[in-house]
Amino acid sequence: MNNNKELTIGWKEWGALPELGIQRIHMKTDTGAKTSAIHTVDYQLYENNHEEWVRFTVAPVQDDDDTRIECQLPVKDKRTVTNSGGMKTHRIVVETLLQIGDWQRPIELTLACRKKMKFRMLLGRQAMRDVCVKPDQAHLIHKQPKTKP
Protein backbone atom coordinates (compact mmCIF):
# COMPACT_ATOMS: atom_id res chain seq x y z
CA MET A 1 0.00 0.00 0.00
CA ASN A 2 1.40 3.37 -0.97
CA ASN A 3 -0.48 6.25 0.62
CA ASN A 4 2.49 8.62 0.88
CA LYS A 5 2.98 9.04 -2.87
CA GLU A 6 0.72 11.71 -4.36
CA LEU A 7 -1.74 10.30 -6.83
CA THR A 8 -2.78 12.29 -9.90
CA ILE A 9 -5.99 11.17 -11.58
CA GLY A 10 -8.20 12.41 -14.38
CA TRP A 11 -11.92 13.13 -14.48
CA LYS A 12 -12.50 9.41 -15.05
CA GLU A 13 -10.34 6.46 -14.04
CA TRP A 14 -10.36 2.68 -13.72
CA GLY A 15 -10.09 1.30 -10.21
CA ALA A 16 -10.80 -1.73 -8.08
CA LEU A 17 -12.61 -2.55 -4.84
CA PRO A 18 -10.69 -5.71 -3.89
CA GLU A 19 -12.54 -6.39 -0.62
CA LEU A 20 -15.78 -6.54 -2.61
CA GLY A 21 -14.33 -8.76 -5.32
CA ILE A 22 -14.54 -5.96 -7.89
CA GLN A 23 -11.29 -6.03 -9.86
CA ARG A 24 -12.31 -3.36 -12.38
CA ILE A 25 -14.76 -0.48 -12.20
CA HIS A 26 -14.99 2.72 -14.20
CA MET A 27 -15.25 5.73 -11.87
CA LYS A 28 -16.11 9.37 -12.42
CA THR A 29 -14.29 11.75 -10.11
CA ASP A 30 -16.56 14.37 -8.58
CA THR A 31 -15.04 16.98 -6.28
CA GLY A 32 -18.55 18.36 -5.72
CA ALA A 33 -19.73 15.12 -4.12
CA LYS A 34 -18.66 14.58 -0.51
CA THR A 35 -19.01 10.79 -0.39
CA SER A 36 -18.34 8.18 -3.05
CA ALA A 37 -21.24 6.07 -4.35
CA ILE A 38 -21.61 2.72 -6.10
CA HIS A 39 -24.50 1.34 -8.14
CA THR A 40 -26.35 -1.12 -5.95
CA VAL A 41 -29.19 -3.23 -7.31
CA ASP A 42 -30.58 -4.14 -3.88
CA TYR A 43 -29.56 -4.51 -0.26
CA GLN A 44 -30.69 -6.17 2.95
CA LEU A 45 -29.75 -5.18 6.50
CA TYR A 46 -29.07 -7.89 9.07
CA GLU A 47 -27.37 -8.44 12.42
CA ASN A 48 -24.02 -10.20 12.75
CA ASN A 49 -22.51 -10.59 16.26
CA HIS A 50 -24.59 -7.68 17.62
CA GLU A 51 -23.44 -5.45 14.77
CA GLU A 52 -25.50 -4.15 11.85
CA TRP A 53 -24.35 -5.48 8.47
CA VAL A 54 -25.59 -5.06 4.94
CA ARG A 55 -25.76 -7.65 2.17
CA PHE A 56 -25.90 -5.92 -1.20
CA THR A 57 -25.70 -6.62 -4.92
CA VAL A 58 -23.49 -4.49 -7.13
CA ALA A 59 -23.75 -4.30 -10.92
CA PRO A 60 -20.33 -2.74 -11.64
CA VAL A 61 -20.34 -2.82 -15.45
CA GLN A 62 -22.10 0.00 -17.28
CA ASP A 63 -25.02 -1.17 -19.46
CA ASP A 64 -24.66 -4.73 -18.10
CA ASP A 65 -27.13 -5.57 -15.35
CA ASP A 66 -26.45 -9.30 -15.71
CA THR A 67 -22.93 -9.07 -14.25
CA ARG A 68 -23.60 -8.87 -10.52
CA ILE A 69 -21.45 -9.25 -7.45
CA GLU A 70 -22.86 -10.15 -4.04
CA CYS A 71 -21.15 -8.27 -1.19
CA GLN A 72 -21.50 -7.90 2.55
CA LEU A 73 -19.93 -5.42 4.96
CA PRO A 74 -20.63 -3.84 8.34
CA VAL A 75 -22.81 -0.72 8.15
CA LYS A 76 -20.64 2.29 8.98
CA ASP A 77 -23.44 4.86 8.93
CA LYS A 78 -26.83 5.81 7.53
CA ARG A 79 -27.02 9.29 6.00
CA THR A 80 -29.29 11.61 4.13
CA VAL A 81 -27.52 12.55 0.90
CA THR A 82 -28.54 15.34 -1.47
CA ASN A 83 -27.90 14.42 -5.10
CA SER A 84 -26.95 16.83 -7.89
CA GLY A 85 -30.63 17.40 -8.66
CA GLY A 86 -31.30 18.53 -5.08
CA MET A 87 -33.22 15.36 -4.18
CA LYS A 88 -32.56 13.91 -0.73
CA THR A 89 -32.21 10.16 -0.26
CA HIS A 90 -31.38 8.00 2.73
CA ARG A 91 -28.34 5.83 2.09
CA ILE A 92 -26.36 3.07 3.74
CA VAL A 93 -22.65 3.86 4.14
CA VAL A 94 -19.96 1.16 4.18
CA GLU A 95 -16.18 1.33 4.26
CA THR A 96 -13.98 -0.61 1.85
CA LEU A 97 -10.60 -0.49 0.17
CA LEU A 98 -10.22 1.47 -3.08
CA GLN A 99 -7.31 0.70 -5.39
CA ILE A 100 -6.22 2.85 -8.32
CA GLY A 101 -3.07 1.46 -9.92
CA ASP A 102 -0.70 0.69 -7.03
CA TRP A 103 -2.34 3.27 -4.74
CA GLN A 104 -4.82 2.12 -2.08
CA ARG A 105 -6.94 3.70 0.62
CA PRO A 106 -10.02 2.78 2.69
CA ILE A 107 -12.99 4.91 1.59
CA GLU A 108 -16.59 5.46 2.58
CA LEU A 109 -19.03 4.31 -0.07
CA THR A 110 -22.77 4.93 -0.20
CA LEU A 111 -25.08 2.35 -1.75
CA ALA A 112 -27.20 4.02 -4.42
CA CYS A 113 -29.09 3.40 -7.62
CA ARG A 114 -26.89 4.78 -10.41
CA LYS A 115 -28.53 2.86 -13.25
CA LYS A 116 -29.32 5.99 -15.24
CA MET A 117 -25.88 7.50 -14.64
CA LYS A 118 -23.03 7.11 -17.11
CA PHE A 119 -20.68 5.68 -14.44
CA ARG A 120 -21.52 2.94 -11.94
CA MET A 121 -19.20 4.52 -9.36
CA LEU A 122 -18.73 8.12 -8.32
CA LEU A 123 -15.49 9.01 -6.53
CA GLY A 124 -16.27 11.75 -4.00
CA ARG A 125 -13.88 14.26 -2.43
CA GLN A 126 -13.49 12.42 0.91
CA ALA A 127 -11.83 9.57 -1.01
CA MET A 128 -9.65 12.04 -2.91
CA ARG A 129 -7.94 13.85 -0.04
CA ASP A 130 -4.26 14.32 -0.95
CA VAL A 131 -5.08 13.35 -4.54
CA CYS A 132 -4.56 15.70 -7.47
CA VAL A 133 -7.39 15.74 -10.04
CA LYS A 134 -6.76 16.96 -13.58
CA PRO A 135 -10.30 17.67 -14.81
CA ASP A 136 -9.22 18.09 -18.44
CA GLN A 137 -7.62 14.63 -18.63
CA ALA A 138 -8.81 11.03 -18.28
CA HIS A 139 -7.30 7.63 -17.48
CA LEU A 140 -3.96 8.92 -16.17
CA ILE A 141 -3.23 5.72 -14.28
CA HIS A 142 -1.60 3.39 -16.78
CA LYS A 143 -1.57 0.24 -14.65
CA GLN A 144 -5.01 -1.09 -15.53
CA PRO A 145 -6.84 -3.45 -13.17
CA LYS A 146 -7.71 -6.90 -14.47
CA THR A 147 -10.44 -7.07 -17.09
CA LYS A 148 -13.04 -8.85 -14.94
CA PRO A 149 -15.38 -6.67 -12.82
N, C-alpha and C positions, 0 to 999 in steps of 0.2 A: 504494500500500500504506500502510495507516495502522495501525501497531503501537503508537503512543504513546497513542492514545485508548483509554480503558478501555471494554471491551465488557461489556455486561450481557445475559446470555442466560437462558432458562428451562430447565425440565427436558427439553424437547424443542425442537428448532429445525430449520429448513431451511438447508442449506448446499450448497457445491459443492466439487468436487475438480477444478479446471480442467486440471491437468496430466494427469489421467486421462481427460479428456473427459466427466466427470460434472458436468453443469450444475445438477443438483438431486438432493439426497439428504436423507431425513428421518433426523435423528440424535437419539439419546437421550444426554443428558449423564449421566456417571457419575463422581462424584468418588471413588468407591471403587475404580475401575479405574485402574491406572497408565497403561497404553498404550491408545490408540484401536484399534478393530478394524473391519474391513469384511467384509461377506459375500462370500466368494470361492467360486465354483463349483469351480474347479480351478486348478492352477498347475504350471509346469514350470521347473526351474532350467536355466540354460545359461551358457556363457562368452561374453563379449563384450570383446574387447581385453584379455584377461588379467584380467577382472573378472567376478565372479559376478553374473548378472542373473536376474530372474524374469519369466516371461510368465504372466499370470493373467487369469482371466475373472471379472468382477464382475457380479452381478445386483442392481442398486441399488434396484429398485422392489419394495416389500413385496408379497407374494402374486402376483408376476409373474416367473416364472423364464424367460420367453421374451425379455424385454428384457435383453440382455447386452452388456457392453462389454469388449473385449479391451484389456489394458494390459500395459506392460512397463516395468520400472524396475530400477536396480541394487539388489542385496540390501544392506541396511544392517547387518543382524544376523540371527541365529537365536537364539531364546530359548524357554525353558520358561515357560509362562504358566499360572497357576492360575486357573480360572474361578470364578464365584460358587458353584458346586456343590462346589468343592474338587478338581475333576479337573484334572490337569496335562496340557497338550498342548504339543507343539513347534510353534513358529510362525515363519514368515518375517516379517521386519520390513523395511519400505520407508519412504522419506521422500518426502512430496509436499506440495503446497500446499493448505491448507484456506482456504476463503473463506466467511464468514458476513456477509451484507450487503456493506458496503464494506471490512470488516476482513479481513486475510489474514495467514497465518503458515504456515511449513513445520512439518509435524507428522510424528511417527512413526506408522505404521499397521501393525497386524498383519493378516495374511491368515488368515481363520477362517471356518468354516461357522457362519452365523447364521440358517440357514433356519427354525429353529423359534422364533427370537426375534421380538419384535414390531417391532424396528427393524433395518434392514440395516447401520446404522453405529452404533457406540458411541463417544462422545467421552470419552476418558480425561483424567485430571487433568494429565498432562504437556502436553497440547494446550491446557489451560485456565489455564496460569499467567498471572497478571495479568488474569484474566477473572472477573467477578462472576456467580455463578449464583444465580438466584432459584428455589428448588425448588418453590415453590407457584404458579409461573406458567409459561406455555408460549408459544412463538412471539413473543418480544419484538422480534425483528428484523423490521421492516416491509418492508424492501426484499427482496422474494422473488426467488430465482434464477429463471431461465427454466423453463418447464414441462417441457422434455425432460430425461431423466435424464443 
